[in-house]
Amino acid sequence: MSSLKNLGRVLKIAAIVLSIFIAVMVILNIGPPLWKKKITYPILEKERADLWKRYKKPPSLIPQTSYQGLMHSHSYRSHDSGGTLPEILDAAKEAKLDFIFLSDHPHGKIDSFPRGYHGFYDDLIIENGTESSNGLMVQPFDSVILDWNLPFDTLIHQVVSNGGLVTYVHTEKPHPWKNPDYQAMEIYNIHTDLLDEEGILPFFLNALITGSKFRHWGFRELYDEQTAILANWDSLNLNRRIVGIGAVDAHNNNGFKARYLEDGQVEWRGPNNDLISIKKPNLFDKMLLGDPDKYGWNFKWAMDPYFNSFNFVNNHVFCDTFSNINIKENIIKGHVLVAFESLAPAKGFQYFSVNEKVGISAIVGDSVAVADANQLKAVSPFPVKFQLFLNGKLIDESEESYQYNFDINHQKGNYRLVASLPFDNKWTTWVLTNPIYIY
């Protein structure tokens, strides 16, 4: 009898310990997202709203028009996306985009262009491209067949010689940096930024609990200064112009969705757009699935909807005319600002050099003789902290300001700016410019 009593006590203690353990795990995992939903994110929302009230439209000093768009996005042509044109267009309109350069995965070693989405869609330019497994993003801008069996350098040279754009992607990985032909590299990529996180579970729970209203702050928490990538970019620019671009790496694929098929069965898809099942609907399906949305899904929950990716980091390209070719040509020239749009819209931000006799002598990305550049100037629609880097080293910074001036004093080198906004009692990176090259 005493043995049974002892066993009962042990089981009770074990149950108490297990209950405490479960409660602690729930608090540790659910507590932070709940705190963010009720405390942290509402404070950040108010800070952002207060900042946006301080908007001042800058004068248009650079003669070219700034077009806003994104690089490195996937559609249904990628096995791990499934994104459709209506989903892309709706998100692009909400994010106020002018262009999207796609990067769908090749379907084989022989890759033909154009394919997928390509051309003008209302007021949006979509240019097709491909992201290869060897770290290239290629937009040929022509009717062409790419042979991925070709040697790496040969393929790059072929694309660039025929007027295409070649960008190194996922630049946290090794690349043949000395290749003479590629024109651009990612200085920021959302997926790259995810790599130092402690698994996907905290991001998943945060998205689930805080909801779509605060999704942009959940994305922003992923941000880390890409110091190693930026240092590599600065060193490469000592030898020749390598254009820095921001990449969303959008897939619209982390979540779950379901729809009724014509035969009455239910199709379920999960992360990476992987097919989970096609089956007869059970009671759970019937309870969960409602009327179809405008894209045909009866149920959909996503951690990374297109809009949140599209609105996270954009490229502002200064162009003479609005066309895919002109945007591409001005990206190659480095006329690019990388901006984290979810913090604040960067339209109106400008960076240029001035000659006291003729006025503007160069804009972001240009090369200019030291005799023709007396000052570097920048204007911002919001008050920011400006930081000026010369050949990768911080040489000057301002207090909170809408304008920035720096006397060059005949010092040659590559000058790029970083503009930061105040959030949560610290300066948060907002705009990274390409350099102005003073020779």
Summary of the structure (lengths in Angstrom):
residues: 439
radius of gyration: 25.0
end to end distance: 93.5
largest distance: 103.3
contacts: 1407
relative contact order: 0.13
helix: 30%
strand: 33%
